[in-house]
Amino acid sequence: MLKVVVASVLVCVGALYGRGWWHLRRIGHPPDRWRLALYGLGLVAIAAALLSPIDDLADELFPVHMIQHLLLTMLAAPLVLLGNPLPVVLWGVPRRVRRWLASPLTTGTHFRIALGVLTSLPVAWLVYVTDLWAWHVPFLYQLALEHESVHVVEHLAFFTTALLFWWPIVRPAPRLGPRAHLGFEILYLIAATAQNTALGAMLTLPERSFYPHYDETARRLAVTAAEEQAAAGGIMWISGHMYLLPILVMLYNFAQRNADNDAGDVAEGTHADE
């Protein structure tokens, strides 16, 4: 039943985005095609995490469970935001509904102010990292594995806090404040890499398992639960380097802007000499 709900939601938001994209294109304001493609890939990543065999295997295999969480936080969330979903989806709903849905996002509303605070660099980082570490506390992790309702809350928390985390880097609409200095953005992502590495190391290096839920599965696979935990921790450890990819893109864009500015200065100097 839960998978039917998830599939229905994905189809709905996908259809609304497609309808909004087509409507904007028809009135002469077409969003970039690459945003449509990335938004679609984001929905595919969510479907892979929650509707594919990955979801079934995650209850039995710790490394697969880790992959599921990484799909939600490090792939689906940034891809969805790169699609700039809010304005496009709003244009996919009827006008009256659009106004009602957009009203909390107008300037000065409590919701917009709260969203602006939650997506600011230090706050978004703290919320995301706190949520990530909290769900790996053995009590909460075990609780999520043993109770489907808690597992749903865990997935929602991972995806929601990941959206907050990636928001100040991707900066989709609405623009909630001025862009932070490039140096602060790079430090923000490096700090995310560091905490991800630390959590991965915490799972990889100990010689005992923190989560008894996987003991039986490990025995069936002829490995120890600690070894399975180490594999999951290794996946998290390595995946932390994905935070460095946006840094490369940001530095490339920064270099391109500087090159364009230098070219413009040279052109102005040439015209002045003439």
C-alpha positions as CSV (number, residue, x, y, z in Angstrom):
1,M,0.0,0.0,0.0
2,L,2.8,2.4,0.9
3,K,4.5,1.8,-2.4
4,V,1.3,2.6,-4.2
5,V,1.1,5.9,-2.3
6,V,4.7,6.8,-3.2
7,A,4.2,5.9,-6.8
8,S,1.1,8.0,-7.0
9,V,2.8,11.0,-5.5
10,L,5.7,10.7,-7.9
11,V,3.4,10.4,-10.9
12,C,1.4,13.4,-9.7
13,V,4.3,15.7,-9.1
14,G,5.9,14.5,-12.3
15,A,2.8,15.2,-14.3
16,L,2.3,18.7,-12.7
17,Y,5.9,19.6,-13.5
18,G,5.5,18.4,-17.1
19,R,2.2,20.3,-17.5
20,G,3.7,23.5,-16.0
21,W,6.8,23.2,-18.2
22,W,4.7,22.9,-21.3
23,H,2.4,25.8,-20.2
24,L,5.4,28.1,-19.6
25,R,6.8,27.0,-23.0
26,R,3.5,27.8,-24.7
27,I,3.4,31.4,-23.3
28,G,7.0,32.1,-24.3
29,H,8.8,31.5,-21.1
30,P,10.2,27.9,-21.6
31,P,12.4,26.6,-18.7
32,D,15.6,25.1,-19.8
33,R,15.3,21.5,-21.0
34,W,18.2,20.4,-18.8
35,R,16.1,21.3,-15.8
36,L,13.3,19.1,-17.0
37,A,15.7,16.3,-17.5
38,L,17.3,16.7,-14.1
39,Y,14.0,16.9,-12.3
40,G,12.9,13.7,-14.0
41,L,16.2,12.0,-12.9
42,G,15.5,13.1,-9.4
43,L,12.1,11.4,-9.4
44,V,13.7,8.3,-10.9
45,A,16.2,8.3,-8.0
46,I,13.4,8.5,-5.5
47,A,11.6,5.7,-7.3
48,A,14.8,3.6,-7.3
49,A,15.2,4.1,-3.5
50,L,11.7,3.5,-2.5
51,L,10.0,1.4,-5.2
52,S,12.7,-0.9,-6.6
53,P,14.1,-4.1,-5.1
54,I,16.5,-1.8,-3.2
55,D,13.7,-1.0,-0.8
56,D,13.1,-4.7,-0.1
57,L,16.8,-5.6,0.2
58,A,17.4,-2.6,2.5
59,D,15.6,-4.3,5.4
60,E,18.0,-7.3,5.2
61,L,21.3,-5.8,4.0
62,F,23.0,-2.9,5.7
63,P,25.0,-1.8,2.6
64,V,21.9,-1.7,0.5
65,H,20.1,0.3,3.2
66,M,23.0,2.8,3.1
67,I,22.7,3.1,-0.7
68,Q,19.0,3.8,-0.3
69,H,19.6,6.7,2.0
70,L,22.3,8.1,-0.2
71,L,20.0,8.0,-3.2
72,L,17.5,10.1,-1.3
73,T,20.0,12.6,0.2
74,M,22.9,13.0,-2.3
75,L,21.2,12.3,-5.6
76,A,17.4,12.8,-5.5
77,A,17.4,16.0,-3.4
78,P,19.9,18.0,-5.4
79,L,18.5,16.8,-8.8
80,V,14.9,17.8,-7.8
81,L,16.1,21.2,-6.8
82,L,18.1,21.7,-10.0
83,G,14.8,21.2,-11.8
84,N,13.6,24.5,-10.1
85,P,10.4,22.7,-9.2
86,L,8.2,25.3,-7.3
87,P,7.5,27.8,-10.1
88,V,7.1,25.1,-12.7
89,V,4.8,22.9,-10.6
90,L,2.7,26.0,-9.7
91,W,2.1,26.6,-13.4
92,G,0.9,23.1,-13.7
93,V,-2.1,23.5,-11.4
94,P,-5.2,25.6,-12.0
95,R,-5.0,29.3,-11.4
96,R,-7.0,29.4,-8.2
97,V,-5.0,26.6,-6.7
98,R,-1.8,28.2,-7.8
99,R,-2.6,31.4,-5.9
100,W,-3.4,29.4,-2.8
101,L,-0.3,27.3,-3.0
102,A,1.9,30.3,-3.8
103,S,0.6,32.6,-1.0
104,P,2.8,31.1,1.8
105,L,5.9,31.9,-0.4
106,T,5.1,35.6,-0.9
107,T,7.5,38.1,0.7
108,G,7.0,38.6,4.4
109,T,5.0,35.5,5.2
110,H,6.0,33.4,8.2
111,F,6.5,30.4,6.1
112,R,8.9,32.2,3.7
113,I,10.8,33.7,6.6
114,A,11.1,30.3,8.3
115,L,12.2,28.7,5.0
116,G,14.8,31.4,4.6
117,V,16.2,30.7,8.0
118,L,16.2,26.9,7.5
119,T,18.0,27.2,4.2
120,S,20.7,29.6,5.4
121,L,24.2,28.1,5.3
122,P,24.9,27.3,8.9
123,V,21.3,26.4,9.9
124,A,20.8,24.1,6.9
125,W,24.1,22.3,7.6
126,L,23.2,21.8,11.3
127,V,19.7,20.5,10.6
128,Y,20.9,18.1,7.9
129,V,23.9,16.7,9.8
130,T,21.9,16.4,13.1
131,D,19.2,14.4,11.4
132,L,21.8,12.2,9.6
133,W,23.7,11.4,12.8
134,A,20.5,11.0,14.9
135,W,19.1,8.3,12.7
136,H,22.3,6.3,13.0
137,V,22.0,6.2,16.8
138,P,21.4,2.4,17.4
139,F,18.0,2.9,19.2
140,L,16.5,5.0,16.4
141,Y,18.0,3.0,13.6
142,Q,16.7,-0.3,15.1
143,L,13.3,1.4,15.7
144,A,13.1,2.4,12.0
145,L,14.0,-1.2,10.9
146,E,11.4,-2.8,13.1
147,H,8.4,-0.4,12.5
148,E,7.3,0.6,9.1
149,S,5.8,3.9,10.2
150,V,9.1,5.0,11.8
151,H,10.9,4.0,8.7
152,V,8.6,6.2,6.6
153,V,9.4,9.1,9.0
154,E,13.1,8.4,8.6
155,H,13.0,8.6,4.9
156,L,10.9,11.8,4.9
157,A,13.4,13.3,7.4
158,F,16.4,12.3,5.2
159,F,14.8,13.7,2.0
160,T,13.4,16.9,3.6
161,T,16.6,17.9,5.4
162,A,18.6,17.1,2.3
163,L,16.4,19.5,0.4
164,L,17.2,22.2,3.0
165,F,20.9,21.3,2.8
166,W,21.2,21.6,-1.0
167,W,18.9,24.7,-1.2
168,P,21.6,27.4,-0.6
169,I,24.0,25.7,-3.1
170,V,21.5,25.0,-5.9
171,R,19.4,28.2,-5.1
172,P,16.1,27.3,-6.7
173,A,13.1,29.7,-6.7
174,P,12.1,31.5,-4.6
175,R,15.3,33.4,-3.9
176,L,15.2,33.6,-0.1
177,G,18.3,35.9,0.3
178,P,21.5,37.0,-1.2
179,R,24.0,34.3,-2.3
180,A,26.7,33.6,0.2
181,H,30.3,34.2,-0.6
182,L,31.9,31.5,-2.7
183,G,34.4,30.8,0.1
184,F,31.6,30.1,2.6
185,E,29.8,27.8,0.2
186,I,33.0,25.8,-0.4
187,L,33.6,25.6,3.4
188,Y,30.0,24.5,3.8
189,L,30.5,21.6,1.4
190,I,33.9,20.6,2.8
191,A,32.4,20.5,6.3
192,A,29.7,18.2,4.9
193,T,32.4,15.9,3.4
194,A,34.2,15.8,6.8
195,Q,31.2,14.8,8.8
196,N,30.2,12.2,6.2
197,T,33.7,10.8,6.4
198,A,33.6,10.8,10.2
199,L,30.2,8.9,10.3
200,G,31.5,6.4,7.7
201,A,34.6,5.8,9.7
202,M,32.6,5.4,12.9
203,L,30.7,2.6,11.2
204,T,33.7,1.0,9.4
205,L,36.4,0.9,12.0
206,P,34.8,-0.7,15.1
207,E,35.0,-4.5,15.2
208,R,31.5,-4.9,16.6
209,S,28.0,-4.3,15.2
210,F,25.9,-1.5,16.5
211,Y,22.7,-2.9,15.0
212,P,21.6,-6.4,16.0
213,H,18.8,-6.4,13.3
214,Y,21.4,-7.4,10.7
215,D,22.9,-10.3,12.8
216,E,20.7,-13.0,11.3
217,T,21.2,-11.8,7.7
218,A,25.0,-11.7,8.2
219,R,24.9,-15.3,9.4
220,R,23.0,-16.4,6.3
221,L,25.6,-14.7,4.2
222,A,28.5,-16.3,6.1
223,V,29.9,-13.0,7.2
224,T,29.8,-11.2,10.6
225,A,27.4,-8.3,11.3
226,A,30.5,-6.1,11.9
227,E,31.8,-6.9,8.4
228,E,28.5,-5.9,6.9
229,Q,28.4,-2.7,8.9
230,A,32.0,-2.0,7.7
231,A,30.8,-2.3,4.1
232,A,28.0,0.1,4.7
233,G,30.3,2.5,6.5
234,G,32.8,2.3,3.6
235,I,30.0,3.2,1.1
236,M,29.2,6.3,3.3
237,W,32.9,7.1,3.6
238,I,33.5,7.1,-0.1
239,S,30.2,8.8,-1.0
240,G,31.3,11.9,1.0
241,H,33.5,12.8,-1.9
242,M,30.3,13.6,-3.9
243,Y,30.1,16.8,-1.9
244,L,33.3,17.9,-3.7
245,L,31.7,17.7,-7.2
246,P,29.7,20.9,-6.7
247,I,32.9,22.6,-5.5
248,L,34.5,21.8,-8.9
249,V,31.5,23.2,-10.7
250,M,31.4,26.4,-8.6
251,L,35.2,27.0,-9.2
252,Y,34.8,26.4,-12.9
253,N,31.9,28.9,-13.1
254,F,33.9,31.4,-11.0
255,A,36.9,31.0,-13.4
256,Q,34.6,31.4,-16.4
257,R,33.1,34.6,-15.0
258,N,36.6,36.0,-14.3
259,A,37.7,35.1,-17.8
260,D,34.6,36.8,-19.3
261,N,35.2,39.9,-17.2
262,D,38.8,40.0,-18.3
263,A,37.8,39.7,-21.9
264,G,35.3,42.5,-21.4
265,D,38.0,44.8,-19.9
266,V,40.3,44.1,-22.8
267,A,37.6,44.9,-25.3
268,E,36.8,48.2,-23.5
269,G,40.4,49.1,-23.5
270,T,40.7,48.4,-27.2
271,H,37.7,50.6,-28.0
272,A,39.1,53.3,-25.7
273,D,42.4,53.3,-27.6
274,E,40.6,53.7,-30.9
